[in-house]
C-alpha cells in the first residue's frame, strides 16, 4: 500500500528522486498539510509563480466540472516542461475519488498531482483509493506532539542563532501546538523580538507571545463571535487606548473565522455534531474561549463565513490604503460581524 507514517515525511523530502506522480496530503493539522504540500511542490521542477506550469484548483471546481482535471492533466504547457496540478480542500466531496481515480493512469512523468485534504478516516473513499493506486502516495499530517514541537523550536531558534532557557522553553511549549503554521508563526515572532540578543528568557516569551495585548485581542474576538456589541465596544476601546495595532484584531478575527469555517465544513459535509467537531478539532482552544467558539460554530454557515472572510480581507486592505481612517473602517467591519453573530 502506498502510504507513509507521519514522521517519515522528513526522510521522504530529502530523497533525490520520489517515485510517485500523485500525492494525497491529509490530516487534522491544516497548517502542517499546507506546509508539507509547499515543501513537496519545491521538489518538483516547475515554476510555482507560472500559472501555465502550476495549476491550482479547488475540489469544488473539479466536482462541478468532472472533465476539468483530465483536461489539465492531458494539456501541454505553453512553453513545455513539467507541470504541477494542485488541488485544495479535498476529502468531503463524494464525486472526487472517482474523478481522480479515472485520471491517475493518464498522469505522465511530466505531470505531478498534489491533493490537500482535511482529516480522513481509514474508510474514506479518497484515502483508500490513493493508498491502493500504484503511482500515488498518501501522506498523513497529525498535530505536533511534544517531540515534534521541541524539534520545531530547535529548528527556528537555531536558524536565528538563538538559545532558550529551560523554563522559557516550557513556557513556550504551552503556547504552541494544534496547527503547524500557527506554531511556526509564533516562533518567528519570538525570534524577531529577540534578534538583538543571544539568549531567550521566560520574560521574553511572555512579552513576545503571551502579552497582555493578545488577551485584549482575544476578548474582542470573543465578543464578536458571541454577538456581544457592548463588550465589543469596550474591548475595542481598550485596544485603541493600549496602542495595540488594530491590524492584530482584524487578523485575529479573520483567523478565527477561517478556523470555524474548517470545522463547520465537518458539520455540513460530513454531518458531524458540533460537540463532536469541538472534541476532535478544538483541543487546543483555551477552555475559557470554547463556549464562544462553539456558539459561533453552531450559528454560522460556510457560505456566510466565506462572504465575511472576503469582507475582512478587503477591510485589511482598506485600512492599509487609508491609515487615517483605520480605526473607523475596522470598527465598522467588526461591528458588522458581531451583528451577524448575534
C-alpha positions, -999 to 999 in steps of 0.1 A, spaced: 0 0 0 14 34 -10 14 54 23 40 66 48 38 73 85 35 109 96 71 110 110 86 96 77 79 127 56 112 144 65 131 114 52 109 113 20 115 150 12 153 146 14 154 119 -12 168 129 -46 140 111 -65 105 104 -54 88 76 -75 53 89 -73 32 111 -96 2 118 -72 2 128 -35 -26 130 -11 -16 151 20 -43 149 47 -48 153 84 -64 174 112 -34 198 113 -43 220 84 -12 241 88 10 211 86 -9 199 55 -3 232 38 34 233 48 41 198 36 23 205 3 46 235 -2 77 216 7 67 189 -18 60 214 -45 95 227 -42 109 193 -51 91 194 -84 108 211 -114 82 237 -120 79 275 -116 53 279 -88 47 315 -100 39 304 -135 2 299 -140 8 278 -170 31 254 -152 13 254 -118 -25 249 -119 -43 255 -87 -78 241 -83 -105 238 -56 -121 204 -53 -155 221 -59 -143 232 -93 -134 196 -102 -167 182 -89 -188 207 -108 -168 201 -140 -156 164 -139 -137 167 -172 -116 197 -159 -90 175 -141 -85 152 -171 -81 182 -194 -55 198 -172 -35 165 -169 -36 160 -206 -26 195 -215 9 206 -225 25 237 -210 27 268 -232 65 266 -231 68 229 -225 84 215 -193 69 198 -162 35 208 -148 20 207 -113 -17 204 -106 -25 214 -70 -60 205 -57 -71 221 -23 -99 214 1 -105 178 -10 -119 150 11 -155 159 17 -168 156 -19 -182 122 -28 -176 127 -65 -139 135 -62 -124 99 -56 -140 85 -87 -128 115 -108 -92 113 -95 -92 75 -99 -102 79 -135 -72 101 -144 -44 85 -123 -34 62 -151 -31 92 -175 -5 110 -154 28 111 -173 63 117 -159 59 154 -167 28 159 -145 26 158 -107 -7 159 -88 -8 172 -52 -41 169 -33 -47 187 1 -74 173 24 -86 176 59 -88 147 84 -97 115 66 -107 82 83 -93 49 71 -127 43 55 -126 75 34 -130 66 -3 -104 92 -13 -78 79 11 -85 42 3 -82 49 -34 -49 68 -32 -34 41 -9 -41 14 -34 -31 33 -66 4 24 -78 15 59 -89 1 76 -57 12 82 -21 -8 91 10 9 114 35 -8 119 69 -3 151 90 -12 149 126 -9 176 153 26 181 166 33 162 198 59 173 224 88 158 205 78 175 172 73 208 189 107 206 205 122 199 171 103 229 156 116 252 184 152 240 178 148 245 140 135 281 142 157 293 170 188 275 155 182 293 122 183 326 142 213 316 163 193 319 195 194 298 226 165 294 251 165 288 288 147 257 301 119 275 320 114 297 289 112 266 267 85 250 289 65 283 288 69 285 251 56 249 246 24 260 264 17 285 236 23 261 207 6 231 191 -26 223 171 -15 240 139 20 239 124 18 272 106 4 290 136 32 275 158 59 285 133 44 320 131 47 324 169 83 312 169 92 336 141 76 364 161 97 354 191 130 353 171 122 387 156 116 401 191 149 386 204 170 393 174 194 416 193 203 391 219 217 355 222 195 340 249 157 338 253 142 341 288 107 333 301 101 371 302 109 373 265 84 346 257 57 363 277 64 397 261 66 384 226 38 358 226 17 358 258 15 395 263 -15 415 276 -24 428 241 -31 393 228 -55 388 257 -73 421 248 -75 409 212 -90 376 223 -116 395 243 -126 415 213 -128 384 190 -149 365 216 -172 395 219 -176 394 181 -182 356 180 -209 358 207 -226 389 192 -220 410 223 -220 445 210 -214 463 243 -184 441 251 -170 446 216 -173 484 221 -155 482 255 -127 458 244 -121 476 211 -117 509 230 -91 492 253 -73 481 221 -72 518 209 -61 531 243 -33 505 247 -19 514 212 -23 477 202 -21 476 164 -57 474 150 -44 451 123 -39 424 150 -77 425 158 -87 422 122 -62 394 115 -72 375 146 -109 378 137 -102 366 102 -81 336 115 -109 326 139 -135 327 111 -111 306 90 -108 280 118 -146 280 123 -151 275 85 -128 244 85 -147 230 115 -181 240 101 -174 221 69 -172 189 90 -208 196 101 -222 205 67 -202 180 46 -196 150 69 -228 155 90 -210 156 124 -224 172 155 -209 205 168 -198 189 201 -180 161 182 -162 185 160 -151 206 190 -137 175 207 -119 164 176 -106 197 163 -109 221 192 -85 205 217 -61 235 215 -87 262 220 -83 277 255 -111 263 278 -123 299 286 -129 306 249 -146 273 240 -182 285 248 -179 315 224 -162 293 198 -189 266 199 -217 291 199 -203 306 166 -197 271 152 -234 263 157 -247 296 142 -226 304 113 -227 286 79 -199 280 54 -215 303 28 -218 332 53 -183 326 66 -169 328 31 -186 361 25 -174 376 58 -138 363 53 -137 381 20 -150 413 35 -125 412 63 -97 406 39 -109 437 19 -111 456 52 -74 449 60 -65 462 25 -86 493 30 -70 501 64 -36 499 48 -47 522 20 -64 547 43 -43 547 75 -60 579 88 -94 561 88 -81 528 101 -100 529 134 -133 538 118 -130 512 90 -120 484 114 -147 493 139 -174 493 113 -163 459 98 -160 442 132 -194 456 143 -209 440 112 -195 406 120 -207 410 156 -243 418 145 -243 388 121 -231 366 150 -260 378 172 
